[in-house]
Amino acid sequence: MRHPPTRLNFFQQVPTDPDKKKPMDYVCKDCGYVFTKGTLAWDKLDNSKYQCPPCGAGKFRFKKVPKGSESGEVKVKKSWF
C-alpha cells in the first residue's frame, strides 16, 4: 500500500478571518455603548487597559456586530442608587 507523498507548503497563505474585511462595530454588553472606529482600531487597543467610556467595563465585555446594526443608545444597567 502506497501513501501519497507529503507536501509541506511553507509559502501558503494562512486563511484570514472573514470578519477582518467587513466593517464591524463593537457594542458594550453592559451599557450599549458602540465603538465605531472599526476592527483595526479595536485590535490596537490594549486588552487590559481599555474601558468602556460610559460604564467602565473591560474590553472583554464587548461583542462584535455588523457596522451600523446598533443604535449607539447608551442604557446604563449598572447603578449604585
Number of C-alpha atoms within 10 A of each C-alpha: 2 4 5 5 6 6 6 7 7 6 6 7 7 6 6 8 8 7 12 11 10 12 15 21 21 23 24 25 15 19 22 21 22 24 20 16 13 15 18 12 10 17 9 8 12 10 12 9 8 14 17 19 12 14 18 12 16 16 19 12 14 20 12 14 15 12 16 12 11 14 10 15 10 15 13 12 11 9 6 4 3
